[in-house]
Amino acid sequence: MRSTTAAEPATGRETARLPDRGGRQQRRSAGLGGSAPAVARWLGDIRDYFPSPVVQVLQRDAVTRLGLTRLLMEPELLAAAEPDIHLVGTLLSLRSALPERTRETARAVVRKVVEDIERRLEHSLRSAVLGALNRAERTRTPRLPDVDWNRTILANLRNYQPEQRTVIVDRLIGHERARRSAALRDLILLIDQSGSMASSVVHAGVLGASLASLNALHTRLVAFDTAVVDLTDTLADPVDVLFGIQLGGGTDIDRAVGYGASLVRRPSDTVLILISDLIEGGDQSSLIARLRNLVESGVTVIVLLALSDDGAPAYDHDLAATCAELGAPAFACTPDRFPELLATALRREDIGRWAALHGLARG
């Protein structure tokens, strides 16, 4: 296992080793053995002795490096695990193999991680998006019933006349009533569900569900590998969104972008975000042509090479550079930066400049 020498308790070094069938401690080469209670005790012990980030590393080693997929197949073992985004990614990749008795426990684990992401990001996401849309909706020539008097007075304070004790208004600020009941912008999220994109898929699914709750934004969410699955109807519950995703398999980005293009109703009011490492298994020439057509039609197209906290992603550098040349900036983005990124896109500001300003890795 990875070294955990810094400030670990004396018992921690022994506890971090996985128990074998007889309860003895074994090193990395050991398998799970037949003792589920022993593994459950081990999971509980490492949570007692180590901080959460170390527990997550140990669990990840147990599942991926030791081949302990049975850890996820037994409800009591899964319930003892520390929920984190990597565990969720593993659960999603094994979704079809999970036995019925484990699925409810798996959903509980996924829901805890979803709630953690929502607590971290939902407020900033809603504030950024609604702020951007409200700013875009304001007009200088509103009808009288639509005047926003508070903002109008603030905007005209320089015209205050002390003698008359009044403000002379030379600029009205308000809202276009006709657009209040309709979505101001369309957002299309295309999510690459290949195995390497696991963390990005989880974040995108949760953020997509949060965005779908905003009436001012019409959100579509589509997952793809070699097939395309429209998950928009599941956006009411982010857990349902994630369990509608099957991580792994090939990648046909061209097909997914073609489907995304078919959803565009108002090009100049549409933001299309492709979340993919651009490792294309389909027709790359066709993909480039589709992206060019979208950009030229007025759609704001953004390529996120990753939407995660996992560090610099692996991706197709040449294709990323081509996307940027077409006017579809390609870069990696952390979930914490995503609300500001989306707000920038909704305001129709320069996304490439925004990415450069924040030092984000670009194609």
Secondary structure, 3 states (H helix, E strand, C coil): CCCCCCCCCHHHHHHCCEECCCCCEECCCCCCCCCHHHHHHHHHHHHHHCCHHHHHHHHHHHHHHCCCHHHHCCHHHHHHCCCCHHHHHHHHHCHHHCCHHHHHHHHHHHHHHHHHHHHHHHHHHHHHHHHHHHHHHEECCCCHHHECHHHHHHHCHHHEECCCCEECCCCCCEECHHHHCCCCEEEEEEEECCHHHHHHHHHHHHHHHHHHCCCCEEEEEEEECCCEEECHHHCCCHHHHHHCCCCCCCCCHHHHHHHHHHCCCCHHHEEEEEECCCCCCCCHHHHHHHHHHHHHHCCEEEEEEEECCCCCCCCCHHHHHHHHHHCCCEEEECCCCHHHHHHHHHCCCCHHHHHHHCCCCEC
